[in-house]
Amino acid sequence: MSLFNGFNISASGLTANRMRMDVVSSNIANANTTRAQLVNGEWVPYRRKSVELSQSGVSPFEQQLQSMMNKESSHVSGVKVSKIKEDQTPFTLTYDPTHSDADEDGYVRSPNVDPIKEMVDLMSATRSYEANVTALNASKNMFMKALEIGK
């Protein structure tokens, strides 16, 4: 196991959570965007996006189990953003016949973004980011104390 494994794991968590915060910010900014994408000649509202995380640098379970049983060092390097996916829930319909994007019945398709859900996701990403900063600082402090022993 490398001395810097803790730094690498915390750094990957910081990067992943920063991406989560960026995607949530994009969702909140586009919560009222009714013309986000042109599909088949028709404007489609903004579709909510979410980040999917996965482990990075991890071998399959059997290899991990064997390496742990043989006291080998496992190669775990944190998390990574595996993909940014679009939420496929239906768009919300609001009745506003004066809106420029209203259909013939007077309904406007609005993005499937729920600001309350986005704020909860933002708080979760922020807390995870702060936890990774705390872990990174703890690792740094342990290295500094270890260096002081040699004085």
N, C-alpha and C positions, 0 to 999 in steps of 0.2 A: 504494500500500500504506500502510495506516495505521500510525502509530507503535505503536498498542496492539494490533496484530494478534497478536503473540506472547502478550500477556496473555490475549486472548480465547481463543486456541487452548489455552493451558495451563489456563485456567479451565474450558473445556468438558471437557477430559480429567479434571480433578479431579472435576467433577460426575458424569461417566460412571463413573469408577472408584469413587466413593463409592456409587453405585447398585449396582454389581457387588458391593461388600462387603456392602451391606445385604441383597441377595438371597441371597448365600452364608450370611450369618448366619441368615436365615430358614430356609434349607434345613437347616442344622445343628440349629437349635432344634426343627424338626419331624421330625427323623430317625426318631422312634419314634411319630409320630402316626398311629394307625390309623383315626381318625374325623375326617377333615378336612372332608369335604363330603358332603352328603346328595344323592344322585342317584337318582331314581326310587324313593324310599323305602328306599334302601340306602346305608349309610355307605361312603365310598370313602376309602382312605388318602391322605395328603398326597402330592402329585406334585411332584417336583423341578422347580425353576424355573431358567432361565438368562437372561442379558441378551444381547440382540443389539444391537451397535453399528453405526452407519453414519456416513458423512461428512455433515457439515451445511454448508449454504451453498455446495455445489459444484454448478456447472452441469454439464450433460452433457459427455461427453468431447470431442466435436467443438468445442463452444464454448470449452472450456478450451484445446484445442490452438490454435484460432484466436487466442485472446487472448494466448497465449504467443508465437505467431509474429509477432503485431502489436505486441508489447511492451506490451500492456495489462496492467493489474494484475488478477490473478485474485482472486476473492472466496472465500477459503477461511477457514472459521471454526471448524474443529476437528471434534469428533465429537459425536454425540448418541445417546441410547438410542432405538433405533427400535421395539423391543418387548421385552416380557418374555414368554418362551414357556415352556410346560410340556414337560418331557421325557416322551416317550411310550413309553419303555421299560417293559416289564411290571413289575408289582410283584413283590417277592420273597415266596416262600411259606416260612413256618417252621411246623414241627409243634409245636403247643402246645394240646392239647385242653382245658386248664384256663383258657385265655384267654377273656375275655368276647366277643371278636370272632371266635372260631374258627368255621369252617363245620362242616357235619355230618361231614366227614372229619377234623376236628381241626386244619386248617391255618389260619393267620392270614396275611392279606395285609398286608405291611409296605411302607412307602414305598420308592420307588426311589432313595433318597439313599445315596450312598457317602461316608462321612465323609472318607476319604483323598482322594478326588477333590475334595471341597469344600475341604479344607485347601490343596490345590495351587492351586485357583482363587482362594482367599483370598490366598495368597502372591503369585500373579501380579497380582491387583488391587492389592495393597499396594505391590508394586514399581513398577507403572505409576503409582500415585498419587505415590510418592516421586519418580519421574522427572519428573513434571509440576511438582511443587514445586521441584525443582532447576532446571528450565527457567524457571519463573516468577521465581525468585530471580536467575538469571543475567540475564534481561531487566531486572529492577529494578536490578541492579548496573550494567548498561551505561547505563541512563538516568541513574543517579546520577553516574557518571563523566563522562557528556556534560555534565551540569549544572555539574560542577566545572571544566570547561574554560573556561566563561564567567567565572569568578572572576578 
